[in-house]
Amino acid sequence: MISVSIIFDPGFDFERGKRYLVGAAAFDRANGFLYIAERMADEDGKSLIHVWKFRKLKGY
């Protein structure tokens, strides 16, 4: 079974949500980590790094 997350919300107000910006993305293939930088993630304008761990599914 594959887990799916909604990446794009059709009802999202882009004019009010401009502070949610992707700054960069990188994938560490050797260790299976995906890094995404979110610019101006909080009220102080600080960035946030999101990290996801991926693993290879058996049979693929």
N, C-alpha and C positions, 0 to 999 in steps of 0.2 A: 504494500500500500504506500502511496506517495502522499506526503503532507503538502498542502498548497496554502500559501498565504496570499492575501490580497495586497498587491503592490500599488495599484492605481485605484483610487476611489473616485468614481465618476461624479460624485457629489461634492468633491473637495473644492473649497474656495481658494483658488490660486492667488488672488490679490491679497487675501488675509494671511495666507500660508507661505509667503515668500521666504520666511526665515528657515524653513525646512529645506535645506539645500545639500545635495550630495557633492562633496568636495573631491573625493577620489575613491577608487576601489582597487584592490589588489587581491590576487589569489596565490596562496602558498601551496603549490601543487605537491611538494614533498611531504607536507604535514596535513594537508586538507583543510586549511583555514581560509575563509573569505573575510577580508577586512573592508569596511566601508566607512569613510569619514563623512560625518554630517556636520556641515558648517553652521555656526550660530545656533546650536542646538538648545541653548537655554536663554533665559532673559538677560544674562550678562554677556551674551555673544560668544561664549566658549564653545569649542568644537567637541564632538563626541565620536569615539571610534566604536563601531559595532563589529563584533567578531562572531562568525558562525563556523562550526566544525562540521565537515562533511566526511563521510566514509563511503567507500566503495561497496555497493550491494553485491551480494553473492550472485554469481551467474551473469554478471555484466562486465 
